Amino acid sequence: MAANSERCLAHVVFFTLKDRSAVARDSLIGACNKYLTDHPGTVHFSAGLRAEAYVRPVNDKSFDVALLLVFGSQADHDRYQEAPRHKQFIAEQSPNWAEVRVFDALV
């Protein structure tokens, strides 16, 4: 739990790309690292490729890149959503997104 007893907010995003090549996937991960790291209130950041080795019936294989951010509070998350670097990430990267699924959870 966050120091102020408020629950953290996990912001999990799954990107399916129009261009699903390795170059395009690596480019998106690079952009995540450039624009989405070190925002105030971030407790955890990670971005990476779908683990293709996992092919159980319960594994979702429809996405290319996963982004996981955990914020210390809902307010930290809300500030991140309005941050100029976050908005620049969306503006630069969204043309190659076929689908984006966002899951926000209090943890």
Buried (B, 14 or more C-beta within 10 A) or exposed (E): EBEEEBEBBBBBBBBBBEEEEEEBBEBBBEBBEEBBEEBEBBBEBEBEBBEEEEEEEEEEEEBBBBBBBBBBBBEBBEBBEEBEEBEEBEEEBEEBBEEBEEEBEEE
